[in-house]
């Protein structure tokens, strides 16, 4: 199994984990909870951004960022469902998007010498 396949499997698992944790009415406590909600959001989306960039090395980084940011927005919309007892917070989406942007910019800088495309 090559690295691309492994990173794609890891990406799928990370997305499933993030969405599941975001939509559980009472998610289990995690060790990172001590750092606050925004830290958890940023860690999850930074991880997914890095895995996506590694999984799809020829994809435009802007497209990866756009789609992950949309995932974050959709999670927030779904959290507004009353039966989930979760809060829809635009600041969570902003934290998600900020983490995605920082990671993808770092990836772009790392790839810059090899003709990477940002848009």
Secondary structure, DSSP 8 states (H G I E B T S, - for coil): --HHHHHHHHHHHHHHHHHHHHH-TT----GGGGG-HHHHHHHHHHHHHHHHHHH-TTS-HHHHHHHHHHHHHHHHHHTT-GGGT----HHHHHHHHHHHHHHHHHHHHHHGGGT----
